[in-house]
Amino acid sequence: MLEKQSVFKKFSLGISNFFSKLGQTNFIKKVKGALSYIPNLLAQKIIYRKRKALWGIVFIIPLMIGFVYFFLIPFITTVIYSFSNVEMLGYNSETNEFIGVITEWVGFDNYRYIWNEHATFKQYLLDSFVNTALNVPLILIFSLLVAVVLNSKFKGRAFVRAVFFMPVIFNSQAVDVAMASGDLAAEAINEAGADIFSTMFNFQDFLLDASLPTGAVNFLANASSSIFDIISFSGVQILIFLSGIQSVPKHLYEAAKIEGATQYEIFWKITFPMVSPLMLTAGVYTVVDSFLRSEVLTAINRIKGAGVIKLVDGLGNLTNYGVHAAMSWLFCISSLIIIGLVVFLLSRMVFYYDE
């Protein structure tokens, strides 16, 4: 063992000596001088505050190039396409170069087609709103409660944490593609299980027989029917709340226990207020995740590519490119609206410890 350590030390020492001798050669010195010429010149001619601003601009240039090329240009192009009849001219048969695009202004015809004539998009969009409105409070409440439980000390805590985070991995796109061949079998198993549970106990009928309000019954019935989705879609939110709970100062809990506070009082007086700022982060993530899992994206992807759409009301023909752009904008605006509503509502519950 000692011989191996001595060999390793000799090898590392030889490498360091080689690079130190290489740095003393005239060629490397000239390279260093050439590379440091401009920084040294700037240091002599420009004051320190201006140098900081200049280097800030230099470092932000790649970000600005990426923002303009990958976001701003597609953003403007999508807006133009959503109000236009877009036709691709194809490729030159001789040079195999793309000829270009022709856009004809059609106003709101693409949006009128989507809202009035498309078979499923409007229904999918409304369903996404309703499902998101239901999922956000349920997932946030469930994630916070599970995070509180996982923060306590018990045997097998690491295994239980891994179990709650496993759905995040299995719900990824790569796993969905890999397991696509088993969709039929899984669907059959789920349907069989649903039939069994529906024949054993009908939760909604039980609540209605108990003379509860219809609105509350529908909410509880939807929550109970989607409990498996709530568990599988709350992995990231649990981690967010768990990290927030672990960052709560320990002396607050110690002082509360000395004063004789119960665990229920500790949760509402310490844990919930201290974790409430993370409600915004978890809420926005839940909204985005819910919209990305909705059928709206399926409807949008079905219509992308070349094609002509004939309008029923006689306004003319539209192309799939323009309709696809308009659908994308409706999807974006809808998600921004519900994100704004969630942030507005949750911001009233936020408590900041520094204030």
N, C-alpha and C positions, 0 to 999 in steps of 0.2 A: 504493500500500500504506500509506504514511504517512497519507494522507488518510482511509483507512478506519479506521485505528487512532485517529486524533484524533476522528472522528465517534463511534466506540464509547466512547471515554473521556468525551466530552461527554454522551452518552446515559446512561451509568452514573452519572456525577456528578449529572446532573439527577434521576435516580431516587432516589439517596441523599439529596440535598437535600430532595426532596419528602417522604420518610418522616421525615427529621429534623424538618422543620417541622410535619408532622402529629403527631409525638410531643410537641411543645411546646404543642399546643392544649389548652384547658381540658377539652374533652370526653374526650380520650384520658387526661389526667391523672386525671379522675374515675373512668374505667374501670379504670385501673391501681390506684387507691386502693381501689376496691371489690373487685377480685380479690385484692389483697394484704392485705385487712383481716383475714381469718381466719388466714392464716399468721403475720402480725405479732402477732396476739393470742395465738396458740399459742406464739410465740417468747417473749413476755413472761411468760406464765403457767406454761409447762411447761419443765422442764429439757431439756438437749440429748439426753441418753440416752433419755428418754421420747419426745421428738419423733421420734427415729430409729425407735423401736419402733412409734409410731403411723403414721408414713409407710410402714413396712414392711407393716403390716396393711392400709393403704389400697391399696397396690399389689398385694397378694396376694388381695384380695377378688374381682376378675374371674376369677382362676385358680380360686378356690374355687367360684365360681358355675358356671363351665364344668365343673369336676370333678363337682359334685353333679348338674347337669342332664344332662350328656352322658355321664357314666360311672356314677356311683353309682346313680342311679334306673334306668337300663337294666340294670345289673348285678343289682340286687335283683329287678327284674321278670323277668329271664330265669331266675333261680333259682326263683322262684315258678311260672313257666310250665312249667319242666321237670318239676315234680312235680304238675302239674294237667292237667285236661281243659279246654281253653280254648275258649270260644265267643264269637264277636263278634256283638253284637246288631244291628249295621248302623247305618244312618242314618235319622233322622226324615224322612219323606217331605214334611212341611210346612216344617220349618225347615232341613232338610239338615244337621243337626248330628249328630255321632257320639253314639250312645246310651251305649255302654259295653261292658264285657267281663265275662263270667261265668267264674269259675274254680272247678272242682270238684277237690278233692284226690284224686289217684289213686295216691299213693306213688311206687314205682319202676316203674310199669307202662310209662311211656315208655322207660325204660332197658332194661327186659326185652324190649320189642318190638324196640328197636334191636339188642340183642346176640343175641337168639334167633331173631327172625323176619324182620328186614330182610335183603334178598337180598345186598347188596353192601357195606354200611357197615363191618361188622367186618373184612372182607377188605381193603378200602381202608385202614382204620386200621392193620392189621398190615403191609401193604405200605409204608405211609408210614414206620413205625418202621424197617423193614429198609432201605429206600432211604436214609433219613436217616442211619442208622448207617454205611452204606457211603459216602455222599457226604461226610460231614463230614471224615474223615481224608484222603480223596483230594483234595478241593477245597483243604483247608488246606495239604497238602504241595505240590500243584501251584502254588497261589497264591504260596507262599513262595519256591519255586524260580524262578518266572517273575519275581517282584519283585526277586530278587537279580540275575537276568540283566538286567532293564530298568534297574537302578540303575548298571550299568557303562556306560562311555563307548564308543559305537560310532556309525558313521554311520547316519542314519535312525532314531535312537532315538525321536524324537517320533512318527514315523509308526508304529512298532511298538507304542508305548504306546497310540496311538489305536486300532489294530487290536484289541488285547486288551480295550479298554473298549467297543468298538462293540457286542458282544453285550448289554451292559447296556441300551443304548438300544433295540435291536431286540427284546429280550424284554419290553419294557414293554407295558402293557395297551393303550395307544392304538395302537401299531404292530400288535399282534395283531388288533385290530378292523379296522384299515385293510387288513390283508393276509389277512383271513378268506376272501376270495373265491378265493385261490390255495392253499387248504389241500389240495384234492384233487390238484392238480398236484404240490405239494411232497411229499405223501404217496406218490404214485406214483413220484416220482424217488427218494425215500429207500428205498422197497421194492426198486426196481430195483438201486440201489447196494448194498443189503444182500445181495441175491441174488448179485450179482457177487462181492462179497468173501467170502461164505460158500462159494462154489464154488472160489475161488482158494486159500483157506487157512483152516483151522479151528484157531484158537488153543487152544481147550479140549482138543481131541483130541491136539494136539501135546504139551501139558503132561502129559496123562494117560499118553501113551506114554513120556514121560520119567521115569515112576515118581514124580512129585511127589504129596504128600498131597492127598486130595480137597478138603479145606477150603481149602487154599491155591489149588488150581486154580480152584475156584468163585469165590473172591475176585478172583483175577487176571482170570478170564474176564469177570466183571461189570464190573470196572474198565475192561477194554479195550473192552467193548461200549458203555460209557457215556462214552467219552472225549470225544465231541463235546458232550455235556451238561455235563461237567466244565469244559470250556473256556468254554462260553457262560455258565455260572453263576458263574464265579470272577472276574468283572471288578471288583466292589466289593472283594472280599478282596485282590486284587492291589494296588489303590490303598491299602488299609489298611496292608498290609505295606510297600509302597513308601514311604509317608510315615514309617513307623517306622524303616526302614533309613536314610532320609535324615536322621533326627534323631539317629543314633548319633554320638557325638563323634569327630571325625576323628583326634584324637591317639591313640585306641586302635588304629586301623588302622596309623598311622605307627609306633607303638611295636612292634606285632606284626611289621611288615615289617623293622624294624631288628633284631629278635631272630631273624629268619630263619624265621618261621612261613609255612607254605604257605597257599594259598587255602582248602584243605579245613580246616585247623586254625583259620584265621581265622573261617570260617563257624560252626564248632561252639563256639568259645571266645568269640567276640565277637558276631557277627550274630545267631545263634539266641537266646542268652540275653537280648540287649538287645531283641529283637523279641517275645520270648515273652509279655509282658503283653498284646500285641495279639491273641494267640491266642484269648483269651476273647471279645473283641469280634467277631472274624471267625467264631469258632465259633457264637456265639449268632445272628449274622446268617445263617449258613449253615443252621442249624436252622429258623429262622423262614421263610427263603426256600424251603427244601425243603418245609415243611408247606403253605405257601401255594400251591405249585405242584402239590400232590398231588391225587388224585381224591377226597379226603375232602370238600373244599369243593364239588365237583360234586355229590356225593350229598346234601349239606346243601341246596344251592340247588334241587335237584329237588323237595324236599318242602316248601318254604316256601309260604305262602299258605293259602287256605281249603281244607278237605277233611276227610273222615272216614276213619279207618283201622279196619278190622275185624280184631280179634285172632283168631288161629287157635285158641289154647288156651281160648277162651271167657271171657276176663276182661272183655269188653265192648268198647266202641269208644273210640278215641282220636282226637284232632284233630291236624292237621298242625302247628298252632302249638306244642303241647306237645312233640311229637316233634322239631320243628325246634330248639326251645330245648334239649332234652336232647342232641341231636347237637352243638350248638354248645358245650355244656359239656364233652362228651367230647373234642371237638377241642381245646378250651382246656387241659384237664387233661393230655391226652396230650402236647401241645407243651411244657407246663411241666415235665413229668416228664423228657422227653428233654433239655430245656435244662438242668435241674438235673444230670443225669448228665454232660452235656458240660462244664459248668462245673466239676463235681467232679473229673473226670479231667484236664482241661486245667490246673486250678489247681495241680496237683502238678508241672507243668512250668514254672511261671512263675518268673522271676528278676527281682527288683527291684533296679535299680542303686543306689538311695538307701540300701538296707539293707546 
